[in-house]
Amino acid sequence: MPGTDWTAPKNFDNVGNRSVILYNGTVLDYVLVCYEANRITQSGVWKGDNPLEYSVPLFILQLVLVVLTTRLLDVLLKPFGLPRVVANILGGIILGPSGFGRIDKYAQMIFPIRSILVLQTMANMGVLLSLFSVGVQMDLSVVRRTGKKSLIVALAGMGLPFIIAAASSTKLMHPVRGQHFGPIDYAIFIIFFGVALSVTAFTVIARFLAELKLLSAELGRLAMSSAIVNDLLAWILLSVGIILSRYQQNVNHLEKKDKPQDILIDAVWVTLSSIAFVVFCIFLIRPGIKWVIKKTSGGENVSDFYLCLILTGVMICGFLTDSIGTHAFFGALLFGLVIPNGPLASNLIDSLEDFVSNLLLPLYFAVSGLRTNVRSMTYSANWVWLFMVTILCNLAKIGAIFSAAFFHKMPNSEGVALGLLMNIKGLNEMIVLNIARELKVFKEETIALLVIVAVVTTAVIIPTITALYKSGGRFVPNKRRTIQKSKPDAELRLLTCIHNSRNIPAITKLLDISHPNKRSPIHVYALQLVELRGVASAMLIVHNSRKSGRSAPNRTQAQSDQIVNALEIYEKNAASVSVEHLTAISPYSTMHEDICNLAEDKKVSLIVVPFHKQQTIDGGMEEPNPDFRTLNQNVLANAPCSVGILVDRGLGAASRAPNAHATHEIVVLFFGGPDDREALAYAMRMSDCPDVRLTVLRFIPGEETKGWSRRHDNDSSDNDMLTVLTDSDRDRQMDEDIICDFRMKTSNDESVVYIEKITNNGEETVSVIRSLDNVHDLYIVGRGQGIVSPLTDGLTDWSECPELGVIGDILASPDFASSVSVLVVQQYVGMGLHGDGTSSTDSPAQQQPADQPFEQPSFRGPTNNYDGHGKQPWQQVHRR
C-alpha cells in the first residue's frame, strides 16, 4: 500500500480467502493471498528448490521451532513450579510480532502470510482433540457429590466479574469514527469480557492438585467440581455470545432486500439446533459408547477400529456444531463429556495426551502469539482503565469465592486457596480471546493485555499455593491421632488399606474384636490401593453402592466390586460400624502420600496396612509384590497418626467358620515405650469385647542385666550421632501408669490375664515367647522404634523385616508360628511430641525425608543401670 512503512511491526489475520494487514492493531487493508496449488512438496535442494517456499517442509520447520521453544521454556520455568501452559503462551508471544516477529526477514521466511492458514488449521485440530480430552477427564459425578456447594462457588466466582464487566463496558467500548453501540453490542462485550475473566483452566487445576496430593482433600474435591461447573457455564455463555455476535454482524451487513425477521429466525434456528445436538449426544451417542464398552471387556482392550471410530466421532461432532453456527470446539467438548469414566476413558487419554499436548497444542499458542502484538498496548487513559478493571475482576473473583467458602464454614486459608485456584488461566481463556478476535469483539490492545494478565496471575498463583501447602500449612491440628489419646466415649476412626480381596477377612475380624459399640462406634475408611499405569493423573475415588444385578465391565472393576460388596455385607451385619470405601489410584512410589493425606483429612487415629507377605496354602509366606513393603515403610515414616501392620495367618478364618462368635485368644507383649503403650491401649479396647480373652505379658529385666548398660556403652562407636533422652524417669513413669490403669480397669474381668516375666537377655525373651507358640489367635506388640533394651540384646542381628521391630519380626518369621496372626503397632509421635505429650525428636517423619523410602536405623548407645525390680527406664536413643 503506498506510503506505508512496512518495516514497522505487522500482524496478519485471516477472513475468508483474504488476509487482513494490521498496522499497530489497526486494519489497513484486505489483500488477496494467492499461492500455487502444486507447491506443496519440493523436488529437492539439488534441483534448486528452496524448502521454505513449499508448504510441507515449511510447516515441519515451524512445528519443530514451536515445540523446541515451548519445551525449552518449560524446562527453564519448571524449577519455579510453573505449569506448561505458561511456557506455551510465552513461546507463542516470543515467536510472534512481540518477539522475533519484529525481524522482517524472519517473519517473511519462517512465518509468511501464506503459511498461516495451514498453521491455523493444524492448531485448531489440536484444540479440537484437546477439548475432547478435557471433556473425557471431567467427572460430573464429582459435582453431584459436592452438591450445591460447587454451584454456589462457581456462580459467586462468575457473577461478580460479570457485574464489574457490565459496569465498565461503557467506559471500555469507546465509539470509533462516529460508531454507536446498541444494547446487543454491549451484551456481547459483557459476555466475552466476563467469560474471559471468569473462565478457569480445568486440566491445569487437576494436574496441579494431583501433584500436591490434594484431590482427596475437601479443598481438592470442591476445586475440581467448581472448576467443572465454572467451565461448563462459561462455555454455555460463550455459545450465547457467539450466536448474538453473528446475529449482530448479519444485522450490520443487512441489505435493503433482506428482511430483519429472517436474520432473527436464523438465530433461533442456531439455538434450537444446538439444543438438539446436546440431546443427540446424551440419548444416542452415550448409549452407543456404553455398547462399545460392553463389547470390549469394559473398555480395557479397545480395538483400533473402535478407537478410530471414536476419534472420527470427534471430528463429526466438531463439523456438526460448526455447521449449525456455534463453533467446532463445542462439539468436541460435548462428545468428550458423554464418554463414561472408566478404562475406555483412560485409554483415550493415554492415546491422545502425548501427541496432542506436546505436539499440536503448542501450535495453537504459537498462532495466538503470531496474532498478538504486545507492542499494541500503548500507554493511554483507556489502557490504564482496562488494566485496573481486569485486576479488579480477578480480586473480586477471589473475594466472592472466599465469601462463598466462608458461608460454608471452610477455614479461611482454604477459602483463599480456592479463590486463587479458580483464577488459574490456560487454554480456555486463549480460546475465548481468539474467538473474540475473529468476531471483532475486542481490540488488539484488549486481547494483548488480557493475555499478559493471564500469564502473570497463573505464574504467581501456582508457586504461592505450592509454597503454602508443601510447607505443611494445610494440616489442621488433630489431638487424637493415637488410640491412647482417643476418648473412650468418642467415635474411633480407622483407615484400612486393601490390596485385594484376600485382605478383607482379617480386616473385618480385627474390626469385630475392636469392640464397636453405641458409646464408641467405629468409622472405617477402607482404601483400596491400585497401581497407576499410563500417563493419567493420580486420583482418589469415593465409591457408591453398585446396583444389584449389574455385571462388572472389567477385571479391575470386578475386584473393586467384590471388595465393596464384602464391606457392604459386613457393615449391614455389624453393629456400630460404618464403612466408607475409597480407591487410591497412584504409583506405589507416591501412594503413601495418598494414604497419609487421607488419614490427615479424615482425622483417623490408626492406619492398618497389610504385611507385604501373604500366607500360602502350605503355611509359608510369599511376597506377591515387593512394592508393598516399600509402601509400608513409607507409611510408617510419614503417617500423621498411629500405624499398625497386620500379619494375617488366618485371623479372618473364624469369620467364615460355622461358629463365627468363637472366643479369640489375644496376647499383648509389653516391653515398654510409646509403641507398647499404644498396643496396650488398643488391647484394652478389645478386652471389652465379649468374644475376646486377653493376656498381657510384661517382660521385666532380671538381675543379670545390671551390667549390660556399661558393656553396651563400651561397644558403642558412634555416640556422636546419637543422644540419650534425658527424661527417662518420665517415660518409665508413663509405662507404670498405663499398666496400673489397665490392671485397675480389668481387675474384676476374668477374661483378662496379666503376667510378668523376668528375663535377662534376648535368648530368654524368645524362649518365653515360644512357650506361647500356637496358643493364641493374635499377637499385639509395639514396634519398639528407638528402644534399646537388654531384653532384646542380640536379636537385631537376625532381623529380616526391621519395619516390624525386633519382636514383631520374630513373631512374623516363618519358623516361629504358622497359625498366629500379628499386629505390630507404632504410636504417632509427630510434631516433636510423644503420643503422651513428652518432648521427643524421634518422629518417623523426622528420621527420613518424606520423599525417600523408609530405612531402619541402627540404634546403639549408653544406658542407665537397672535396679531389677520392674522400674527400670527403657533407654531411648534418637538421631540428632
Secondary structure in CASP SS format (residue, H / E / C, confidence):
PFRMAT SS
TARGET T0000
AUTHOR 0000-0000-0000
METHOD secondary structure of the structure
MODEL  1
M C 1.00
P C 1.00
G C 1.00
T C 1.00
D C 1.00
W C 1.00
T C 1.00
A C 1.00
P C 1.00
K E 1.00
N E 1.00
F E 1.00
D E 1.00
N E 1.00
V E 1.00
G C 1.00
N C 1.00
R E 1.00
S E 1.00
V E 1.00
I E 1.00
L E 1.00
Y E 1.00
N C 1.00
G C 1.00
T E 1.00
V E 1.00
L E 1.00
D E 1.00
Y E 1.00
V E 1.00
L E 1.00
V C 1.00
C C 1.00
Y C 1.00
E C 1.00
A C 1.00
N C 1.00
R C 1.00
I C 1.00
T C 1.00
Q C 1.00
S C 1.00
G C 1.00
V H 1.00
W H 1.00
K H 1.00
G C 1.00
D C 1.00
N C 1.00
P H 1.00
L H 1.00
E H 1.00
Y C 1.00
S H 1.00
V H 1.00
P H 1.00
L H 1.00
F H 1.00
I H 1.00
L H 1.00
Q H 1.00
L H 1.00
V H 1.00
L H 1.00
V H 1.00
V H 1.00
L H 1.00
T H 1.00
T H 1.00
R H 1.00
L H 1.00
L H 1.00
D H 1.00
V H 1.00
L H 1.00
L H 1.00
K H 1.00
P H 1.00
F H 1.00
G C 1.00
L C 1.00
P C 1.00
R H 1.00
V H 1.00
V H 1.00
A H 1.00
N H 1.00
I H 1.00
L H 1.00
G H 1.00
G H 1.00
I H 1.00
I H 1.00
L H 1.00
G C 1.00
P C 1.00
S C 1.00
G C 1.00
F H 1.00
G H 1.00
R H 1.00
I C 1.00
D H 1.00
K H 1.00
Y H 1.00
A H 1.00
Q H 1.00
M H 1.00
I H 1.00
F C 1.00
P C 1.00
I H 1.00
R H 1.00
S H 1.00
I H 1.00
L H 1.00
V H 1.00
L H 1.00
Q H 1.00
T H 1.00
M H 1.00
A H 1.00
N H 1.00
M H 1.00
G H 1.00
V H 1.00
L H 1.00
L H 1.00
S H 1.00
L H 1.00
F H 1.00
S H 1.00
V H 1.00
G H 1.00
V H 1.00
Q H 1.00
M C 1.00
D C 1.00
L H 1.00
S H 1.00
V H 1.00
V H 1.00
R H 1.00
R H 1.00
T H 1.00
G C 1.00
K H 1.00
K H 1.00
S H 1.00
L H 1.00
I H 1.00
V H 1.00
A H 1.00
L H 1.00
A H 1.00
G H 1.00
M H 1.00
G H 1.00
L H 1.00
P H 1.00
F H 1.00
I H 1.00
I H 1.00
A H 1.00
A H 1.00
A H 1.00
S H 1.00
S H 1.00
T H 1.00
K H 1.00
L H 1.00
M C 1.00
H C 1.00
P C 1.00
V C 1.00
R C 1.00
G C 1.00
Q C 1.00
H C 1.00
F C 1.00
G C 1.00
P H 1.00
I H 1.00
D H 1.00
Y H 1.00
A H 1.00
I H 1.00
F H 1.00
I H 1.00
I H 1.00
F H 1.00
F H 1.00
G H 1.00
V H 1.00
A H 1.00
L H 1.00
S H 1.00
V C 1.00
T C 1.00
A C 1.00
F H 1.00
T H 1.00
V H 1.00
I H 1.00
A H 1.00
R H 1.00
F H 1.00
L H 1.00
A H 1.00
E H 1.00
L C 1.00
K C 1.00
L C 1.00
L C 1.00
S C 1.00
A C 1.00
E H 1.00
L H 1.00
G H 1.00
R H 1.00
L H 1.00
A H 1.00
M H 1.00
S H 1.00
S H 1.00
A H 1.00
I H 1.00
V H 1.00
N H 1.00
D H 1.00
L H 1.00
L H 1.00
A H 1.00
W H 1.00
I H 1.00
L H 1.00
L H 1.00
S H 1.00
V H 1.00
G H 1.00
I H 1.00
I H 1.00
L H 1.00
S H 1.00
R H 1.00
Y H 1.00
Q H 1.00
Q H 1.00
N H 1.00
V H 1.00
N H 1.00
H C 1.00
L C 1.00
E C 1.00
K C 1.00
K C 1.00
D C 1.00
K C 1.00
P H 1.00
Q H 1.00
D H 1.00
I H 1.00
L H 1.00
I H 1.00
D H 1.00
A H 1.00
V H 1.00
W H 1.00
V H 1.00
T H 1.00
L H 1.00
S H 1.00
S H 1.00
I H 1.00
A H 1.00
F H 1.00
V H 1.00
V H 1.00
F H 1.00
C H 1.00
I H 1.00
F H 1.00
L H 1.00
I H 1.00
R H 1.00
P H 1.00
G H 1.00
I H 1.00
K H 1.00
W H 1.00
V H 1.00
I H 1.00
K H 1.00
K H 1.00
T C 1.00
S H 1.00
G H 1.00
G H 1.00
E C 1.00
N C 1.00
V C 1.00
S C 1.00
D H 1.00
F H 1.00
Y H 1.00
L H 1.00
C H 1.00
L H 1.00
I H 1.00
L H 1.00
T H 1.00
G H 1.00
V H 1.00
M H 1.00
I H 1.00
C H 1.00
G H 1.00
F H 1.00
L H 1.00
T H 1.00
D H 1.00
S H 1.00
I H 1.00
G C 1.00
T C 1.00
H C 1.00
A H 1.00
F H 1.00
F H 1.00
G H 1.00
A H 1.00
L H 1.00
L H 1.00
F H 1.00
G H 1.00
L H 1.00
V C 1.00
I C 1.00
P C 1.00
N C 1.00
G C 1.00
P H 1.00
L H 1.00
A H 1.00
S H 1.00
N H 1.00
L H 1.00
I H 1.00
D H 1.00
S H 1.00
L H 1.00
E H 1.00
D H 1.00
F H 1.00
V H 1.00
S H 1.00
N H 1.00
L H 1.00
L H 1.00
L H 1.00
P H 1.00
L H 1.00
Y H 1.00
F H 1.00
A H 1.00
V H 1.00
S H 1.00
G H 1.00
L H 1.00
R C 1.00
T C 1.00
N C 1.00
V H 1.00
R H 1.00
S H 1.00
M C 1.00
T C 1.00
Y C 1.00
S C 1.00
A H 1.00
N H 1.00
W H 1.00
V H 1.00
W H 1.00
L H 1.00
F H 1.00
M H 1.00
V H 1.00
T H 1.00
I H 1.00
L H 1.00
C H 1.00
N H 1.00
L H 1.00
A H 1.00
K H 1.00
I H 1.00
G H 1.00
A H 1.00
I H 1.00
F H 1.00
S H 1.00
A H 1.00
A H 1.00
F H 1.00
F H 1.00
H C 1.00
K C 1.00
M C 1.00
P C 1.00
N H 1.00
S H 1.00
E H 1.00
G H 1.00
V H 1.00
A H 1.00
L H 1.00
G H 1.00
L H 1.00
L H 1.00
M C 1.00
N C 1.00
I C 1.00
K C 1.00
G C 1.00
L H 1.00
N H 1.00
E H 1.00
M H 1.00
I H 1.00
V H 1.00
L H 1.00
N H 1.00
I H 1.00
A H 1.00
R H 1.00
E H 1.00
L C 1.00
K C 1.00
V C 1.00
F C 1.00
K C 1.00
E H 1.00
E H 1.00
T H 1.00
I H 1.00
A H 1.00
L H 1.00
L H 1.00
V H 1.00
I H 1.00
V H 1.00
A H 1.00
V H 1.00
V H 1.00
T H 1.00
T H 1.00
A H 1.00
V H 1.00
I H 1.00
I H 1.00
P H 1.00
T H 1.00
I H 1.00
T H 1.00
A H 1.00
L H 1.00
Y H 1.00
K H 1.00
S C 1.00
G C 1.00
G C 1.00
R C 1.00
F C 1.00
V C 1.00
P C 1.00
N C 1.00
K C 1.00
R C 1.00
R C 1.00
T C 1.00
I C 1.00
Q C 1.00
K C 1.00
S C 1.00
K C 1.00
P C 1.00
D C 1.00
A C 1.00
E C 1.00
L E 1.00
R E 1.00
L E 1.00
L E 1.00
T E 1.00
C E 1.00
I E 1.00
H C 1.00
N C 1.00
S H 1.00
R H 1.00
N H 1.00
I H 1.00
P H 1.00
A H 1.00
I H 1.00
T H 1.00
K H 1.00
L H 1.00
L H 1.00
D H 1.00
I C 1.00
S C 1.00
H C 1.00
P C 1.00
N C 1.00
K C 1.00
R C 1.00
S C 1.00
P C 1.00
I E 1.00
H E 1.00
V E 1.00
Y E 1.00
A E 1.00
L E 1.00
Q E 1.00
L E 1.00
V E 1.00
E E 1.00
L C 1.00
R C 1.00
G C 1.00
V C 1.00
A C 1.00
S C 1.00
A C 1.00
M E 1.00
L E 1.00
I E 1.00
V E 1.00
H C 1.00
N C 1.00
S C 1.00
R C 1.00
K C 1.00
S C 1.00
G C 1.00
R C 1.00
S C 1.00
A C 1.00
P C 1.00
N C 1.00
R H 1.00
T H 1.00
Q H 1.00
A H 1.00
Q H 1.00
S H 1.00
D H 1.00
Q H 1.00
I H 1.00
V H 1.00
N H 1.00
A H 1.00
L H 1.00
E H 1.00
I H 1.00
Y H 1.00
E H 1.00
K H 1.00
N H 1.00
A C 1.00
A C 1.00
S C 1.00
V E 1.00
S E 1.00
V E 1.00
E E 1.00
H E 1.00
L E 1.00
T E 1.00
A E 1.00
I E 1.00
S E 1.00
P C 1.00
Y C 1.00
S C 1.00
T C 1.00
M H 1.00
H H 1.00
E H 1.00
D H 1.00
I H 1.00
C H 1.00
N H 1.00
L H 1.00
A H 1.00
E H 1.00
D H 1.00
K H 1.00
K C 1.00
V C 1.00
S C 1.00
L E 1.00
I E 1.00
V E 1.00
V E 1.00
P E 1.00
F C 1.00
H C 1.00
K C 1.00
Q E 1.00
Q E 1.00
T C 1.00
I C 1.00
D C 1.00
G C 1.00
G C 1.00
M E 1.00
E E 1.00
E C 1.00
P C 1.00
N C 1.00
P C 1.00
D H 1.00
F H 1.00
R H 1.00
T H 1.00
L H 1.00
N H 1.00
Q H 1.00
N H 1.00
V H 1.00
L H 1.00
A H 1.00
N H 1.00
A C 1.00
P C 1.00
C C 1.00
S E 1.00
V E 1.00
G E 1.00
I E 1.00
L E 1.00
V E 1.00
D C 1.00
R C 1.00
G C 1.00
L C 1.00
G C 1.00
A H 1.00
A H 1.00
S H 1.00
R H 1.00
A C 1.00
P C 1.00
N C 1.00
A C 1.00
H C 1.00
A C 1.00
T C 1.00
H E 1.00
E E 1.00
I E 1.00
V E 1.00
V E 1.00
L E 1.00
F E 1.00
F C 1.00
G C 1.00
G C 1.00
P H 1.00
D H 1.00
D H 1.00
R H 1.00
E H 1.00
A H 1.00
L H 1.00
A H 1.00
Y H 1.00
A H 1.00
M H 1.00
R H 1.00
M H 1.00
S H 1.00
D C 1.00
C C 1.00
P C 1.00
D C 1.00
V E 1.00
R E 1.00
L E 1.00
T E 1.00
V E 1.00
L E 1.00
R E 1.00
F E 1.00
I E 1.00
P E 1.00
G C 1.00
E H 1.00
E H 1.00
T H 1.00
K C 1.00
G C 1.00
W H 1.00
S H 1.00
R H 1.00
R H 1.00
H H 1.00
D H 1.00
N H 1.00
D H 1.00
S C 1.00
S C 1.00
D C 1.00
N H 1.00
D H 1.00
M H 1.00
L E 1.00
T E 1.00
V E 1.00
L C 1.00
T C 1.00
D C 1.00
S H 1.00
D H 1.00
R H 1.00
D H 1.00
R H 1.00
Q H 1.00
M H 1.00
D H 1.00
E H 1.00
D H 1.00
I H 1.00
I H 1.00
C H 1.00
D H 1.00
F H 1.00
R H 1.00
M H 1.00
K H 1.00
T C 1.00
S C 1.00
N C 1.00
D C 1.00
E C 1.00
S C 1.00
V E 1.00
V E 1.00
Y E 1.00
I E 1.00
E E 1.00
K E 1.00
I E 1.00
T E 1.00
N C 1.00
N C 1.00
G H 1.00
E H 1.00
E H 1.00
T H 1.00
V H 1.00
S H 1.00
V H 1.00
I H 1.00
R H 1.00
S C 1.00
L C 1.00
D C 1.00
N C 1.00
V C 1.00
H C 1.00
D C 1.00
L E 1.00
Y E 1.00
I E 1.00
V E 1.00
G E 1.00
R C 1.00
G C 1.00
Q C 1.00
G C 1.00
I E 1.00
V E 1.00
S C 1.00
P H 1.00
L H 1.00
T H 1.00
D C 1.00
G C 1.00
L C 1.00
T H 1.00
D H 1.00
W H 1.00
S C 1.00
E C 1.00
C C 1.00
P H 1.00
E H 1.00
L H 1.00
G H 1.00
V H 1.00
I H 1.00
G H 1.00
D H 1.00
I H 1.00
L H 1.00
A H 1.00
S C 1.00
P C 1.00
D C 1.00
F C 1.00
A C 1.00
S C 1.00
S C 1.00
V C 1.00
S E 1.00
V E 1.00
L E 1.00
V E 1.00
V E 1.00
Q E 1.00
Q C 1.00
Y C 1.00
V C 1.00
G C 1.00
M C 1.00
G C 1.00
L E 1.00
H C 1.00
G C 1.00
D C 1.00
G C 1.00
T C 1.00
S E 1.00
S C 1.00
T C 1.00
D C 1.00
S C 1.00
P H 1.00
A H 1.00
Q H 1.00
Q H 1.00
Q C 1.00
P C 1.00
A C 1.00
D C 1.00
Q C 1.00
P C 1.00
F C 1.00
E C 1.00
Q C 1.00
P C 1.00
S C 1.00
F C 1.00
R C 1.00
G C 1.00
P C 1.00
T C 1.00
N C 1.00
N C 1.00
Y C 1.00
D C 1.00
G C 1.00
H C 1.00
G C 1.00
K C 1.00
Q C 1.00
P C 1.00
W C 1.00
Q E 1.00
Q E 1.00
V E 1.00
H E 1.00
R E 1.00
R C 1.00
END
